Amino acid sequence: MIDFRPLYSTAQLAAVEEFITAHYPVAAPVSCMLLQRGLNDTYLVKTADGARYVFRLSHHRVRGPADVKGETNFISHLAASGVPVAAPVATRDGALFVSGQAAEGMREGVLFQHLDGRDPQPAVAADARATGRTLALLHNAAETYKGEGAVYRLDLDHLLHRPLARIRDSGIVEGQPMLDLEAIADRTATTIEAMSGLTWTYCHGDTHGFNSRINASGEAVFFDFDDSGPGYLAYDLAVFLWAKVSFGRAFTAAWQAFVDGYRAYRPISDADFQAVLPFVIVRHVWLMGDYASRAPEWGVNSMGWLAGQTEFLAAWETEQMGNRLF
């Protein structure tokens, strides 16, 4: 008899509640609500004393194991440095993450502080400015972080070359569009590698403007650090710009507000600022590769949008890869 080997399973809520109660010093009984299933599984957790948390079960990804040790160490350093973040909650044993058995193998769980506040609005300048401020504070705090436990480096191999290979291997993008995509990626890599003086820091890795909550004081409180790691500062900036200009968006005023918010707390070198432009392409290819790697789980019918992305990248390269942003 041949057993089907699952790629990804969804835990029963009762099992998640039992898991949290067993590992964390929280008031029982615990109730959970599944917030999102997909890239990771996230749950809203309510305890008997009215406390609220968010529990995340990491997804198995093609890049390798979840970097929960590096992630939680970095977030803890940021919290201790006064950066507004959703800090991890320690287990009964003092650990910042814990593993549990799922049908597909071991999965890592982290319990985070729940964030009050509202979702950022994509075109609101004050929200963009707050996001820039928190990212600047994050990069300032990163200067005193030793990077303990980081598994991944956000270099061009991780962000561009391997994702491009995943797109190619998936067979979703073929023929001339794939050739064009490869050529754009090659030119982008050459451009970045020719730049000197680019800052290397510890990055959030996914600061597109929605991995935060705007609290009552107007601060952007960051969460979702599972793509964090040592990497290019320009990439961390570029993710926000990418979110404002990709998929037909035209929120460039929010980008300017983001930059103003960042520069109020940390300068941006000319080299890093100009590198933002090619890193927009890097970010888009990274996203395409991340989706392509999930085709065996999500199905190729949900990946049709990938084949049309070369047009956006070619237009960005032609129109924006000059001597200044916009």
N, C-alpha and C positions, 0 to 999 in steps of 0.2 A: 504494500500500500504506500502510495506517495502522498505525503502531507503537503498542503499548500503552506508556504512559508510567508507570513505577512510582512509587508514593508512597513506598515504603520497601523497601529491599533488605537482605539479610543477607550480609555479606562472608564469603568462605571463610577458614577458620582459617589456611591457609597464607599467604594474602595479608596478613592482619593480622600474622602473624609476620614476614613480609618488611618490612612497613611499619615496625614497631617497630625492627627491626634496622637499617633504613636511616636512621632519624631519631634514635635514642637511643643514648647511650654505655653500652650494656649488653653483657654477655658473651653471645656467640652460641655455639651455637644457642639460639633462643628458642622456647618452646612455649606455646601459648595454649589456654585452655578457656573456652568461652562460658558465662558465669554467668547472664546475663539478657538477653532480647531484648524490646523493647517501648518503654517510655518513652525509654530509651537502650539501646545495646548495651554491656554490660560484660564484660570478659574477665579471668580470672586469668592472669597472665603469670609464667612461670618461666624463669630464665636459666641458662646453663651453670654459673655459679658458685654456684647455689643461691639467689640473690636472688629475691624475689617482689614483684610489682607488680600494680596493677589498671589496665587500660586501658579508657577509655570513649570510644565513638563517639557523638557527639550526634545526636539525632533531629531531623528537620525538624518544627517545630511551627507551629501556625497563628498564634501571636503574633509570629513572625518568627525571625530567626537566633539560634542559640545564643550566649549572652553569655559566651563562654569567656574573652575578655580581661578583662572586669570580674570574673568569677568567680575566675580564677587570680591576678589581682592582689590581690584581697581575701584569698584563702586564704594567699598568701605573706606578706601583712602580719600575719595572725593568727599564723602559725607563728613569724614573727620576734618577735612580742609574747608568745610563750610560751603561746598558746592551743593545747590539744591538738586537732590536725586532721591529716587525711591530706593532706600537702603535694604539689603537683605537681612532677614531675621535669622538669628542663630538657632540651631537645633538644641535639643536638651543636652547634647554632648558638646556644644560650642562650635559645631561645623556650620559653614555658610551654605552648604548644599548637601543633598542626600540622594542616593540612587535607589531605584526600585525596579523590580522585574516586570516587564511587559511582554506581550506575546512575541514581539520581534527582537527582544533582548533587553538589556538594561537601559533605563532612561533616567536622566538626572533631573531632580526637582529643586526649585528654589522658592522660598516664601519671601515675598517682598512686602514692605510697608505699602499700605493703600494710599493713593494720592487723592486728596480732595481737589476741587477746582473744576475748570471747564476745559474742553478741547480747544486747542489753538485754531484760529481761523486762517485759511491760506492766504488771503489777500489783506489782512489787517496789519498795518505797519507796526502797531504797538506789540503785537504778538511776535512778529518777525524780529523786532528789536530785542525783545526779551529772550528769544532763542539765541540770538547772537551773543548777548551778554552771558548767558549760562555756558555756551560753548567756549567763550573766552576764559571764563573762570575755570572751566574744566581743563583747558590747555595750560593755564597758569599752574594749577594743582599738579598736572602731569609732570611738571619739571622736577618735582620732588618725589615722584613715584619711581620705584626701582623695577617695576614690571614683573614682579614675581608670578611665575606660573603661566605666563602667556604661551599659548600653543601656536597661534597663527600670527604672521607678519603681514600687514596690509601693504604689500609691495606689488609690483606689476605682475609678478607671477600669480599671486593670489587673486588680484583684482581684475586682471585683463587676460593673461595668457591661458590660464586654466579654464575660466569661464568661456572663452572663445572655443577652446577644444570641446567643451561640453555641448555648446551649440552645434558645432560641426558633427560630433559623434551622434547627436540626437536624430539627425536627418530631417529636422523640421525646417531648417533653412538650407536650401540647396541652390545649385546652379550659380548664375550671375550674382544674385543677392548675397550668397555666401562668399563669393570671391570679392565682391565689393566690401563686405563687412571685414574680411581679413585684411584687405588693403588699408581700410580706415584704421583698424587696430594697429597695424604695423607702423603707419605714419604717426599715429598718436604716441605709441611707445617710443619711437625715435625722437619725437619732439620733447617728451618728458625727460628722456635719458640725456638729452643735450642741455637741459636746464641745469644751472649750477646754483648752489645755495638754497636748495629746497629744505624746509624744516622737517625734521623727523620727530614725532612726538607719540604719545599714547592717545589714540583716537576713540571717539564714541563709535564711529563706523557707520551710523545710520541716522544722521541728524537731518532728516528730510522735513522736519517741522511738525510732525504729528506724534513723535515718540516723547511727548511731554504733556503736562497739564499746566494750565495757567492758574496759579493760586490767587488767593484774595489780595496779596500784595503786588500782583502783576508779574511775579517771577515765572519763568518757564522751568518747571521741575522735570528733570529728565528721567526716563526709564528705558528699557529695552536695549541693553548693552551687549546682547549676544553676538554682535558683529564687531565688538571692540577689539583693540589690539594695537601694538606699535605700528605706526605707519606714517604716511605723508599727511602733514597738516593741511596741505592744499586739498587733499581728497575729502577731509572732514568738512571743509568749507564748501567744496563743490557739490556735495550731496544736497545741500540746501538749495543751491542755484538750480541743480538738475530738477529738483521737485517743482520748481517754479516755471520751468520752460519745456519740460518733456510732456508728451501725450497731449499736445495742443494747448497747454497752459501758457498764459502770458502775464505772469505776476512779477514782472521785473522790478516794480516799485517795492515789493516786499523784500527782494534781494538787497536793494540799496539800504532799506531799513535794518535788515539783518547785519550788513557790513557795518553800519553806523553803531549798532548795539555792540558788536564785537570790538570795534576799534575804541570804544569808550573805556574798555578794560584791558585791551591788549593790542599792540600794533600788529599790522600785517605787512610783511616785507613785500617789496615789488615782485620779487621772484615767486613767492607763494601766491600772490594775487594773480599774476599772469598765468600761473600753472593751473588755476581753477578751471580755465577754459578747456584744456584737453582732458582734465579729470572728469568733466561732465560726460565725455564720451566713455571714459573708463567706467564710470558708474553705470551708465546705460548697458554696456556690455556685461558688466557684472550681474545686473538684474536679469538680463536675458539668459545668461548662463545658469543662474540659480533656478529660474523657471524650467529651462530645458532639462536640467538634471532631475526634475520631478516628474517628467513625462511618464516613467513607469508606474508612478503612483496616481497622478492626476489625469493621465491620458493625453494623447496628442491633440485631441479635438479642442482642448482648452488652451492650446499653445499657438493657435493660428496667428495671433497678433505678432509673433516673433518675426515672421517673414517680412513684415512691412516696416521694420524699424530702421533698416539701412537708409531709407530716405531721410528720416529725421537726423541721423548721424551725419550723413553727407551734407545736409543743409547747414547743420551746426558748424561743421568743419569749414565750409566755404564762407559762411557769413560772419562767424564770430572768432575764428582763430587768427585774430590780428594782433595789434599791439595794445589793445585796451578792451575792457569789458563794456560791451554795448557802445 
